Amino acid sequence: MPAPRISFEFFPPRNLDASFRLWDTARALAPLAPQFVSVTYGAGGTTRQLTHEAVTALAKHYKLDVAAHLTCVDASRDETMAIVQSYADAGVRDIVALRGDAPQGQAEWTATADGFASSVELIEAIAARGDMNIRVGAYPEPHPDSHGDTAADVSWLARKIEAGASSAITQFFFEADTYFRFRDRCAAAGITAPIIPGILPIQGWAGARRFAERCGTSVPQWAEDAFAKAGKEGEEALARDLCVSLCRDLMEGGVDQLHFYTLNKPDLTRDVCTALGVKPVMGDAA
């Protein structure tokens, strides 16, 4: 089985120590020659400037193709498109276009005055420029705002592709069948754009469970039982084995590209990629 194409997600640093972690992570993973790396926004768009700084630094100093996350939160249309232009000026030609979560303290997402009302509107505006590759999010399990309606998530993804997106990256999941069922529903709906599985190497089970609860990702009982049995001493080895197994199941089902949510911690992601046959093809970045 050939090694998969890979990509990585980072988040922007909020302080000096976090900056060192990001650069150490980029330096450790860049030799694996990812197809691209993405940089997230904080909840409610709280790291907009930090995201921009991280994107431009990764592109400049590590020679990586960087996809900048961009949301509809807390910005007018003009402000949002000015951000797109600033990325273009910096040589960044890849955007992950998202609606974004509600700002802190706000129970439900509502559009900003003079802002984009949905991810579809944002995608259409970026696509109209004609100079950006646009990626979007996809949800193998119902998005919290879709209230359990998987068909709505498939329909919404179809609209985003029609608006100008070239590919989608999924929310993470624990079982390969979750992805395959979603892929089949998308194919039945006429979606032909690549849907890249999002993989979460489990850096700590308690944190992964909290993350899953926020994202609407179901936690299988077998995973609960396995981590309870492994205990703290065996958690890291179990996490590696389960992640490698999930990725191999996906590859056996025809997946040839994987997107890893690194949490700015490179070791486990690098170990998984190595186990999947991904070999370094370049020296350490300067």
Order of alpha helices (4+ residues) and beta strands (2+ residues): beta-alpha-beta-alpha-beta-alpha-beta-alpha-beta-alpha-beta-alpha-beta-alpha-alpha-beta-alpha
